[in-house]
Amino acid sequence: MSRRIRTLLALFLVSFALTAAACADASGPTSGTCDQNNPNVCH
């Protein structure tokens, strides 16, 4: 039984890490883009 719990916990942690990484990539500022609505970002 503990093996199943460890497997489910590992899957949950992996999915959480992937979701967090995807959100950081989507929302984080990147140096290659320029936001036309925010002149402070454009250099």
N, C-alpha and C positions, 0 to 999 in steps of 0.2 A: 504493500500500500504506500509506503513512503517513497518508493521509486516513482510511482505515478504522480505523487504530489511534487516531487523534485522535477519531473519532466514538465509538468504544467507550469511550475514556477519559472523554469528556464525558458519555456516558450513565451510566457508573459513578458519576461525581462527583455528577450530579444525583440519582440514586437514593439515594446515600449521604446527601446533604444532606436529602432528603425524609424518609428513615428517621430521621435524627438529630433532625429537627424534630418528627416524630411522637412519638418517645420522650420528648423534652423536654416536650411538651405533656401526655403521659399521666402522667409521673412527677413533674413539677414541682409545687411548691405553688402554689395559687391563692388569692387573697384572698377569693373568694366562697364557698369551701367551708369546712366545719368538720368536722374528723375527730373523731368521737365517742369513738374509742378513745385519742386522745391529747389530754388536756386542755390541754397546752401550746400547741396550735395554735389552740384556741378562745379568742377574745377577745370 
